Amino acid sequence: SVLLGPGINMKRSPLCGRNFEYFSEDPVLAGTLATELVRGIQSQGVGTSLKHFAANNQETDRLRVNAEIDERTLREIYLPAFEMVVKQADPWTVMCSYNAINGVYSSQNRWLLTELLHEEWGYKGLVISDWGAVVNRVEGLRAGLDLEMPGDAPRNDARIVEAVRSGDLDEEILDTAVARILSLIARASAAMADPGSYDIEAHHQLARRAAAASVVLLKNDGDVLPLIDPDDVVVIGEFARTPRYQGAGSSKVNPTRVDTALDSLRQTWDDVPFAPGFTLTDLTDHPDPQLADEAVSLSRGKTAVLFLGLPAVAESEGYDRTNTDLPTDQIDLLARVRKVASHTIVVLSNGSSVGTAEWDDQADAIVECWLGGQASGSGVIDVLTGKVNPSGHLAETITRKLSDIPAQLNFPGEFQHVTYGEGRYIGYRGLDATEREVAYPFGHGLSYTTFAYCDLDLLVRPVSDETAQDETVLTVSFTVSNTLVPPSHRFTWDFPTLPSTVAYASSRPSSAWSWTLARADRSPLTSPVETCPTGTFCCTHGPSNQVPSGLRWVSPVVTFH
């Protein structure tokens, strides 16, 4: 009764094969989302395993790669999400990663598992290994690794017994690990004794709402969406009939049912014309001319909704991608359809982000659906037909060129070694610092309505040596107004020189919101007592990190001690 997740590693590079499991390129956003997920799961008597602790940001050589990261970068980028979840949600277990950090494997890293996790953050739960991540069981136990997975390991058990008997391992360390294991068993016993039941249909409808809410409307030129005229629409693309709704590897689950976009649209609009256009067999980019010709012919003079994306083989646990491109046959099909269709709408299915710059001008609208789960098909149709107003926002930047990302200079490293030479400058931090033009910025997401922002206000409180780490030192408040009829939700983003923070506006016509910054919420420096530079504090507010609303407030700096 422990769910092996959530995974909250940072999206250092869009090429990471396991990015579909992770939340964001921003630690505050990842930590906020994961905190609520852990709280929700554990409220039902089921435990979680926060993973992969830490710096497991690639699949290439993940079992043995050494990640070279300075402590400031660790504390500002790769550790804050873990710290937030540990302190605010108390996950039952934390799973250590395979990789080494600065020459020490995570499974036997005392600084990571004991000094930081237990002593500095106050974690009381169980630390488990990733499957087969233990290098030296006795050293791991000494470092704070309580439980080796998967299960039975008689040789390592014997090594522990011998280490205790010889005096090499303090028996108190073993007792502590055993106590934590027994505590987990006690916490899980209730759910194991009475697993309960659930309403399959109600849960599927919840999955449908979640899928629709996760859709990000990247582009909508000429307001071609939502779709209005059933007689004008044709559906192109095998993904509409054969959905890709989850990632590959150890994250795969068994759905209770699967909705397809094609069936869902036909339930709404009867027999909408369809052509597959391409196959999903592999990534060899060998198009089927007959399928493509049929799709082009069907699209002539119509609004063509093309369901494109990455085949399952393109991304998975166990290996990284080599590029962010859609398969060539899909891009070529889009270009041909564009020439004959009245409008083209691209609906994407992919776990990690895909590049759009090569074909963006071929689409009037782009809808990013990610891997939306078993009800993704019906969820996206709810958005396309206007039943649901899109409200999703990008948790990562979509770049124009892969080479614009600073981390690509050393990803995934070589000879079992990767240097995080870009430091803190991952995601939008690095792209903004190097003034790179992006395709779609972090936080971007359109809607069928519009919003107005006003009344931005900053309240700054002085900070001294006596100020507690959890004491509020900065409060930002503002008003968001829904200016058109369709009800919608808005995530708004404030970008101070300190961590990015997200506020949420509801579907009410006008909502006043605020967020606060505690002393400990600043981007941590090398130690919790170091001082931030002095100067001027600027807060830029808006729907994404590159589209400010026009509200900008400059105040005296908040000086942290």
Buried (B, 14 or more C-beta within 10 A) or exposed (E): BBBBBBBBBBBBBBBBBBBBBBBBBBBBBBBBBBBEBBBEBBEEBBBBBBBBBBBBBBBBBBBEBBBBBBBBBBBBBBBBBBBBBBBBBBBBBBBBBBBBBBEBBBBBBBBBBBBBBBEEBEBEBBBBBBBEBBBBBBBBBBBBBBBBBEEEBEEBEEBBEEBBEEEEBEEEBBEBBEEBBEBBEEBBEEBEEEEEEEEEEEEBEEBBBBBBBBBBBBBBEEEBBBBEEBEEBBBBBBBBBBBBBBBBBBBEEEBEEBBBBBBBBBEBBEEBEBBBBBBBEEBEEEBBEEBBEBBBEBBEEBBBBBBBBBBBEBBBBEBBBEEBBBBBBBBBBBBBBBEBBEBBBBBBBBBBBBBBBBBBEBBBBBBBBBBBBBBBBBBBBBBBBBEBBBBBBBBBBBBBBBEBBBBBEBBBBEEEBBBBBBBBBBBBBBBBEEEBEBBBBBBBBBBBBEBEBEEBEBEBEEBEEEBEEEEBBBBBBBBBBBEEEBBBBBBBBBBBBBBBBBBEBEBEEEBEBEBBBBBBBBBBBEEEEEEBEEEEBEBBBBBBBBEBBEBEBEBEBBBBE
